[in-house]
Amino acid sequence: MRSLDATALVVAKAPIAGFAKTRLTPPFSPREAAQLAAAALLDTLAAVRHSGLRHRVVAWTGDLDLAEHAAELAAALAEFTLVPQRGDTFGQRLAHAHHDAAELGAPVLQIGMDTPQAGPAVLAAGAARLLDSGDTVLGPATDGGWWALGLTEPAPARVLTEVPMSTGSTGAQTRAALREFGCRVHRLPTLSDVDTVEDAVAVAAEYHGRFPHTFARLHPKRLADSGSALSAAEPAPHG
């Protein structure tokens, strides 16, 4: 795969029971939700490692020692530069993370830990567009948010402090704010991020990895007799 002089920035929280993926509880227990979060994060870190992006940063919050699969995560994170998340709001933490990652001197492609199906090729394509065109890149999410933001320099990230996060219009408002700032915005493929159990079903059906395996192991335990239609769910579109 092409070597890309860009920085992959993963914004992540420690997969601790009661701290990560709490919207999956119920039907999953807090620890099971954290196990799913750990699986998604491990898949995401693996995708970044194989994407060809030259620099790798994780903006981290939470106590790794308390996380599910702490030893495996520590080994994976050893290949990344870790910076602490800073700020009172999620938008502030994102903006600060962009500035911290930009100190490596390369354009930054930021993702979260809840689109593990965004494999190496998807990340490489986003970074290549960022490098080759100089455009800002934004990946819409199916819930109206966004899953990826690529910037050639960190100044536009300040708009994230003004955009309401975790709403059905966050993606559209982010795009509008970036354009108002003067960015030319290129749209990346639309992906589902894992916020709800329905999201987890869709994402688990999209690819082969740690997260689908973990979901398949936990699904019968908690969902087989739930009366939901999850087992018949259709895979979400991949862009």
C-alpha positions in Angstrom: 0.0 0.0 0.0 1.2 3.5 -0.8 3.0 5.3 2.0 1.1 8.5 2.9 2.7 11.4 4.7 -0.3 12.0 6.8 -1.3 11.5 10.4 -4.1 9.2 11.5 -5.7 10.6 14.6 -7.9 8.2 16.6 -10.1 9.8 19.3 -10.7 7.1 21.9 -11.8 6.4 25.4 -10.8 3.5 27.6 -13.3 0.6 27.1 -14.3 0.4 30.8 -17.6 -1.0 32.0 -20.0 1.9 32.6 -17.7 4.3 30.7 -17.7 3.2 27.1 -20.7 2.4 24.8 -23.2 2.8 27.6 -26.1 3.1 25.0 -25.6 -0.6 24.4 -26.8 -1.3 27.9 -29.3 -2.9 28.0 -29.5 -5.5 26.4 -25.7 -5.9 26.9 -24.3 -5.7 30.4 -21.9 -2.8 31.1 -18.9 -5.2 30.8 -20.2 -6.7 27.6 -20.6 -3.2 26.1 -17.0 -2.4 27.1 -15.8 -5.7 25.5 -17.5 -4.6 22.2 -15.9 -1.2 22.6 -12.5 -2.8 23.1 -13.0 -5.0 20.0 -14.0 -2.0 17.9 -10.9 -0.1 19.1 -8.6 -2.9 18.4 -9.9 -3.3 14.9 -9.6 0.5 14.4 -6.0 0.5 15.6 -5.2 -2.4 13.3 -6.8 -0.7 10.3 -4.7 2.4 11.0 -1.5 0.4 11.3 -2.1 -1.2 7.8 -3.4 2.0 6.1 0.0 3.3 5.0 -0.4 6.6 6.9 3.0 7.4 8.2 2.1 9.0 11.6 -0.3 7.6 14.2 -1.8 9.4 17.1 -4.4 8.5 19.7 -6.2 11.2 21.7 -7.0 9.2 24.8 -9.2 9.5 27.9 -9.7 7.0 30.7 -7.7 4.6 32.8 -6.2 1.9 30.5 -5.5 -0.4 33.4 -9.2 -0.7 34.1 -10.1 -1.4 30.5 -11.3 -4.7 29.0 -8.4 -6.4 27.2 -6.0 -3.9 28.8 -2.8 -5.8 28.0 -3.7 -6.2 24.3 -4.7 -2.6 24.0 -1.5 -1.5 25.7 0.5 -3.5 23.2 -1.4 -2.0 20.2 -1.2 1.6 21.6 2.6 1.3 22.0 2.8 1.8 18.2 0.9 5.2 18.5 1.8 8.5 20.0 -0.7 9.1 22.8 -2.0 12.5 23.7 -4.5 13.3 26.5 -7.9 14.6 25.5 -8.3 18.2 26.6 -11.4 20.4 27.0 -14.7 20.5 28.7 -16.9 19.6 25.7 -16.5 16.9 23.0 -16.1 19.6 20.4 -13.3 21.2 22.4 -11.6 17.8 22.8 -11.8 17.2 19.1 -10.4 20.6 18.2 -7.5 20.2 20.7 -6.7 16.7 19.4 -6.4 18.1 15.8 -3.9 20.7 17.0 -1.9 18.2 19.0 -1.8 15.8 16.1 -0.8 18.5 13.6 2.4 19.1 15.6 3.8 16.2 13.7 3.8 18.4 10.6 1.5 16.5 8.3 -2.2 16.7 7.4 -4.5 14.9 9.9 -7.2 12.4 9.2 -9.3 12.0 12.4 -11.6 9.1 13.1 -13.2 7.6 16.2 -13.2 4.1 17.7 -16.7 3.2 16.6 -16.4 2.7 12.9 -14.2 -0.4 12.9 -15.4 -1.4 9.5 -13.5 1.6 8.0 -10.6 -0.6 7.0 -7.1 0.3 5.7 -8.2 0.9 2.1 -11.0 3.4 3.2 -8.6 5.3 5.5 -5.9 5.3 2.8 -8.3 6.7 0.2 -9.4 9.5 2.6 -5.8 10.4 3.4 -4.8 10.3 -0.3 -7.6 12.7 -1.2 -6.5 15.0 1.6 -2.9 15.0 0.4 -3.5 15.1 -3.4 -6.2 17.8 -3.5 -5.7 19.8 -0.4 -9.5 19.5 0.3 -10.9 19.0 3.7 -12.5 15.6 3.8 -15.6 14.7 5.9 -17.2 11.3 6.3 -20.9 11.4 7.0 -22.5 8.9 9.3 -25.9 7.3 8.8 -27.2 8.8 12.0 -26.6 12.4 10.7 -23.2 12.8 12.4 -19.8 12.2 10.9 -17.2 9.5 11.3 -14.0 11.1 9.8 -12.6 14.6 9.4 -9.4 15.3 7.5 -7.7 18.7 7.6 -4.5 20.0 6.0 -3.9 22.4 8.9 -5.6 22.6 12.3 -7.1 26.1 12.2 -10.5 25.0 10.8 -10.9 22.5 13.7 -12.0 25.5 15.9 -15.5 25.2 14.2 -16.0 22.0 16.1 -16.3 23.9 19.3 -19.4 25.7 18.0 -21.2 22.8 16.3 -23.7 20.8 18.5 -22.4 17.2 18.7 -24.4 14.0 18.7 -27.4 15.3 16.9 -29.1 14.3 13.7 -27.8 17.4 12.0 -24.2 17.4 13.3 -22.8 16.3 10.0 -24.6 18.9 8.0 -23.8 21.7 10.5 -20.1 20.7 10.5 -19.9 20.7 6.7 -21.6 24.2 6.6 -19.3 25.5 9.3 -16.2 24.3 7.5 -17.4 25.8 4.3 -18.0 29.1 6.0 -14.5 29.0 7.4 -13.3 28.7 3.8 -12.7 25.0 3.4 -13.5 23.1 0.3 -15.1 20.0 1.6 -15.0 16.6 -0.1 -17.4 13.9 1.0 -16.1 10.5 2.0 -18.2 7.3 2.0 -21.1 7.2 4.5 -20.6 4.7 7.3 -22.6 3.6 10.3 -21.0 4.2 13.7 -21.7 2.0 16.7 -23.9 3.9 19.1 -27.0 1.6 19.4 -27.6 -2.1 19.3 -29.1 -1.7 15.8 -25.9 0.0 14.7 -23.8 -2.8 16.1 -25.9 -5.4 14.1 -25.3 -3.4 10.9 -21.6 -2.9 11.5 -21.0 -6.5 12.5 -22.5 -7.6 9.2 -20.2 -5.3 7.1 -16.7 -6.9 7.6 -14.7 -9.6 9.3 -12.8 -8.7 12.4 -12.6 -8.6 16.1 -15.8 -6.7 16.6 -18.0 -9.0 14.5 -16.5 -12.0 16.3 -17.2 -10.5 19.7 -20.7 -9.4 18.7 -21.5 -12.9 17.4 -20.2 -14.4 20.7 -22.3 -12.1 22.9 -25.4 -11.8 20.6 -27.0 -15.2 21.5 -26.4 -14.7 25.2 -28.3 -11.4 25.4 -30.4 -11.0 22.3 -31.7 -14.4 21.1 -34.8 -14.3 23.3 -35.2 -10.5 23.4 -38.1 -10.5 21.0 -36.3 -7.9 18.8 -35.8 -8.3 15.1 -32.0 -7.9 15.4 -31.2 -11.3 14.0 -33.0 -10.4 10.8 -31.4 -6.9 10.4 -30.0 -6.0 7.0 -26.4 -4.8 6.7 -26.0 -1.1 6.5 -24.8 0.4 3.2 -21.0 1.0 2.9 -21.1 4.3 1.3 
